[in-house]
Amino acid sequence: MTLNERMNELIAENERLKAERLEILTKFGELNRDKLRLDLLDEVNAGFNKENGTLYGWVVHWNHNRISLHDSDPMKKSVRQAIDDFAVKVSKAGK
């Protein structure tokens, strides 16, 4: 392999790595925004609970024609736990 061929190979590899890095950073940004959204819901729920002297958490309600997220569940689940519980129910219903 000539020096020129090796340089071209390295340039191509560098471009591939830059594209891969950008893809990873983009995905991280999306995940971080999702985290911030969920954190906000839990923070607002905690504020309502403190203001009203309640201990409500999150639950996903699901029936034949709608899915909704409610912050009035007495089990005091975080929004993530409520979504995870819903995912388990959906998985079991699909079997």
N, C-alpha and C positions, 0 to 999 in steps of 0.2 A: 504494500500500500504506500502510495506516495504521500508526502507531507501535505500536499494540497487536498488529496482525498481524505486524509485523516482530519484536517481542519474542517472540511465540509461536513464530515460525520459528526464532529464535536459541536459544530454550529447547529446542526439539525437536532442533536440530542438536547442541547441547551434550550432550543425553542420548544421542544416537547416538554421538558421539565418546567419551563415558564408557564406553559398552557396548563399543565397539571397543577401547578402551584395556584394559579388563578382559580381553577375549578375548586380546589380545596378551600381557598379563602372565601369564595362565593358560598359554598355549602356551609362553612362555619358561620358566615354572616346570617344566612337563613336560619340556621339552628339557634343562633344567639337571639335573633328577633323573636323566634317562637318561645324561647326561654323567657324573654322579657315580657311577652304577652301573658304567659301563664303566671309569672311572678306578679304582674299587675293585678290579675284577677284574684289571686290569693291575698294580696295586700288590701285591695278594696274590700273583700269579704271580711278580713280581720278587722278593718276599720269599722265596718258596719256592726260586727259583733261587739266590738269594744263600746261603740256609741250606744248600742241598744241593749247591752248586757245579755247578749245571746251567745250561743255556741254552735251556730250552724256552719255546715261545710257544703261541699259540692256533690251533686249527683247528676247523672245523665238519665233523662227520661226518654223512653223509646216505645213507640207503638206502631201500628200499621201505617200511619201516614205522617209521622213527624219524629224528629229527634231534637231534644232541647237540653240545655245545660242550666241547672238550677242551683242557686246558692242558699237553699233553705233546707238542706238535709240535716237531720239531727245527729248523724254519724260523724260530723266534723271532719270530713275527708278533704284533702287538698284537691285542687283541680286536676292535678296529674293523677292522683289515685282514683278519682272519679272516672277519668277517661280510661285509665288502665282497667278498672273494673268493668266498664262498658265494653272494652275490647274483648275481655274474657267472655262476657255474655254473648257477644256477637259470634265469637269463635265457636262457642258451645252450640249456639243456635244453628250454625252452618253445618254442623256434623250430623 
